[in-house]
Amino acid sequence: MSGTSVVNVSNNDQRIWNRDQVVIAITQAAARGDDIVVRMNGEGPCAASLGLYDMLDQVGYDPSKILISTCNLLETHDRYVVRPTAPDKHLEWIQETMKAGIPNKVISANTRHFGHFVGHGSLPRLTIAAHLWQHHRERSLQTYHTTITDPDHREWVALEDLLFYGFGDRLIKPALDLLQHTPLTWDRKDVAPIMDRMMYGIIGAYDHIFVDVVCHTYYTGRTFYLDEKIWRPIMTRTPFMMHGPQNFITNLQRLGFQTFDRWWDEGYSQDPTHAQISAVLDNIDTLSQKTTDQLQIMYNEMQPVLQHNFDLLLELTHKDFFRDYI
């Protein structure tokens, strides 16, 4: 007798970690004639970049009996049924925390220019972390959990990607030096991956930085997904500089949030993801030249934007996520 089978896809950018199990589960469900729900575990990858649709095509099952449940608000397909769901994990807890009161930031001589908070590594994260490590170490507050001494972190080191995408000449040495000093941590962590609300324990570090350099987990393909990496600067009224999937900043604006193109270039967000990295590094270099007094002036100028974003996040609801995005 046929029924409904739910298949959970453990994933990261361009990777399905449990690929063999997914193929077996889908094949067995198809043999029973089941309806199949493929779940992305509350995450928002581009399914095409994961190779998911190619996998489903190889199984050869009726596409109308397969539903893709994802938090990627841009996900569509002309044959498989796609049901985007709001990326509102922890939203209620975030709003309760904001209502309880988060102190306003004070820019002082002890404020670091940059925060860069990384769990698992990736090409953008390693590139930006290595650049900060080499050129702006005293102006930066970084966490970086990936370490070359842990065999379980092998998939996250990203040194090969650094060479393949042309950043090796200038960043391979600082990247290796950085990785000799990892893990860099701020607060007590559970074993990887950091689960649930522990991801917000780092917000105490935001008192000590001017801008959060955010590197999104999902940056390949067509995706718009929001998680703690963007919520943390918003809830702490911290400016953010974003590396993410193409058009992320435009889509964030379409959701109603305001960004920081008055103070640094954000046009790079319209570029393919790997082309964005050099523009982010240029923005970092330019901002690093600002004095504490200049950062204070900028921060004061940003108050309407920061407060608007704080207020919008405070009132955001499930239905608000469904907009006309690029």
N, C-alpha and C positions, 0 to 999 in steps of 0.2 A: 504494500500500500504506500502511495506517495504521500509526502508531507512537505514540511519546510525545513531546510537545513541552513544553519547559520555558520559561516566560515569567517573566522577572524584572521585578518592579515596584519602581522607584526611588521612594521615598516619604518623606514627613514627615507631621506631624500634619495631617490633612485634605487632603493634597496627593499626587497622583501626578505626579511630575516628567516621566516619559516616557509620558504618557497615550496619545498618538497611536501610538507604537510598540507599546504593549501591546495596543491595540485591533486594530491590523494583524496582530500576531503571533497573537492569539487567533482572529481571523477566518480567517486562513490555515490554522491548525491545525484549526479546525472544518471547513473545506472539505475537508480531507484525511481527516476522520474520526478524528483522533488523540485519544488520551487527553492531557489538558492538565494540567500541574502549574504552578500560579501561585505563584511564590515571592516572599516579602516581603524578600528579601535579608538575612535574619538579623535583621530588625527586628520590632517588635510593635505596629503601628497597629491601630486598630479598622477593619476592612475596610468596614463600613457607612459610617463617617464619611469614608472615602476615596472613596465612591461606587463601590466595586469591584463590589458585587453588582448595582447598577443597570446598570453597564457590561456585565456578563455577561448579564443579562436581555435587554439590547438585542441582543446577538449572537444569542441564541435557541438556544444549543447545549444538548444534553442535560446537565443538571447532574450526573448521575451519572458523567460522563466528565471532570469538572473537579475537581481536588484543590487546595485552598488550603493551602500550607505557610507557617506563621507562627510567630513566637515570642510572639505574644499568647496567654497561657495561658487567657484567657477566651473566645477566639473560637469561636463555634458558628454553625451555620446549618441550617435545616430542610430545605434542598434540596441545597445544594452540600456536597461532602465537605470537611471541615476536619481538618487534621492539625497540631495544635500541637506545636512542638518546644521543648526547653529553651533558655532564654536564657542559655546558659553560655559564650558567646564570651569568650575570654581567661581562663576560670575557672582552668584549670590553671596558667597563668602567674601569675595573682594569688596563688594558693596557694603557689607556689614563692617568690614575692617576700615573702609574709608569713612563711614559714618561715625565709627568710634573715635576717629581723629588721627590723622597723620601729620606730624609737625611740619611746618613750612621750612624749606631749605634756606640756609644762610650761607652766602658765598663769603669765604674768608681766605686769609693767606694760606690756610691749611687745606683748602679745597683743591682736589686734583682736577685737572682739565677733563680727563676721560675715565669713564668706567667701561669695562668690557668683561662680561660675565659669561663664561663658557663652561658647559659640562662636557659633552662629547665634542671632539674636534671635527672639522671639515675644512675644505680648501679655503673658503672665505674667512673662517674663524682663525685658522692657523696663519694666514697671510696678514690679517689685521693684528693679531696678537704678536706676531714676530716683529712687525713694523713698530708697534708701540713699545715692545721690549727693547728694540735696538735704538730707537730715536727719542722716545718720550717716556722712558721708564719712571722717572721721578714725577712725571705729570699724570701718571696713570694708576688706576686701581684695577687690577685684573684678577679674575679667577680662571683657571684652566685645569680641568680635572684629568684630561687625557694624559697618559704617561707612557713612555716607551719601555718602561720596566715591567708593565703589566701585560701579559699575553692576551688578556681579554680585551685590551684596548687597541689591538692591532688594526682593526677595521677603521679606527678613528684618527690615526696618526696623520694621514693626508700628505706625507712628504712626496710621494710619487705624483700626486695631483699638482703640487707646487711646482715641480719640474715640468710636467706635461703642459701646463697652461702658461708657462713663460715667466714665472716669478722666481725661479730658482737662482738666477744670476745674482739678484740683489738680496734675496731673503733666505736662501737655504742655510747659510751660516747662523743668522740670528734665530731661525726656526729651530735648528739643532740645539743652539744654546738655551733657548726657551724650554725645550722639551727635556733638557738635562735638569731643569729646576722644577718641573711639574711633578706632582699636582700643586697648583697654586690654589689655595682655599681661603674662604672668608669665615664661614661658620661650619658647625658640625653637620656632616652629611651622612645619610644612610649609604649603603652600597648602591652602585649604579644599577639601573637608572634612578635618579632622584624622583620620588613619586609624590603625587598629590600636592598638598599645600606646602610641603617642604621646599618647593621651588620658589616660594615667596619669602623664605627666611633671609634671603640676601638683601631684602629691601633696606635693612639697616645701613648697608654700604652706600645707599644713595644719598645719605646726608653728607657724604664726603666727596662727591663728584659734581661736576658741572653738567656734563652731557653723557648719556648712555649710548655707546656704539653698539647697536643691536644687530646681531647676525641671526637671521631666521633659520630654523631647522629645515624648512622646505623652501628651496629656492630654484629648483629646476622645473621647467615646463610651465603649464598654465595653472596657477593656483593662487588662491587668496584665502589664507587661514590665519587666525589670530590665537595667540596663547599668552602665557605668562611673560614672555620676552618683551612684548609690547605693552602689556598691562602694567608691568612694574614701573617703568618710567612715568606712565600717565598717572598712576595712583599716587606717586611720590612727587608729582609736579616737577619732573625732570625733563629737560629737552632730550630729544633722541635723534640720532643719525642712523639711518637704516640701510642695511644690506639685506636684500630679499629677492623674491621672484620679480620678474618684469612687471612694472606698473603697480607695485605694491603701494607706493605712496599715493598715487592717484586713487586707487580703490579705497585706501584708508580715508581719504578726503571725501569720497562718495558716501562712506558710512557716516560722515558728519564731523570727523576729527580734523583739526587744523595742524599744519606742520610748520617747518622752519626755513622755508625758502627765502625769507627776508634776510636771514643771517648766514646761510651757506647754500651752495648749489644742491638742488635736489633733482635736477633734470636727468641725472644718471639713472634714476629709477625706471625710466622708460627704455633703457638699454637692456640687452641680454645680460643675464646675471653675472657672467664672468667678466664682462666689460665694466661692470659697476665697481669692481674692487679698486681699481686705480683711482677712480674719482673719489671714493671714500677716503683713501689714503691721502689724496691731495687736500680734501677738506680737513682731515686731522692735522696735517702739517700747517695749514693756514691758521686754524684755531689755536694751535699750540703756541703761536706767537703772541697771543693776547695776554695782557697782564691781569692780575686779580681785579684791579679796578675796572678794566674793560669788561671782564666777565660779569662783574656786578652790574654794570650798565646794561649789558645784553640781557642778563637775567631779569632785570627790572622791566626792560622793554618787552620781554616774552610773557609777562604775567597774564595778559588777557588770553593768550593762546593756551598757556598751561592751565589756567582756571577753566576755560571753556572745555578743554579735554577732560579735566577732572570731573566737571559737572556732567558731561555727556556720558562718561563711563558710569557714573553714579546712578544714572537713570536708564541705562541701556537695558533693553529687554530682548527676549528670544526673537521676537518678530522683527526687531530693528535690523537684524543682520541681513535680511533678504532685500537687496537693492539691485539696481542696474549697474553692474560692474563692467570693467573693460576685460 
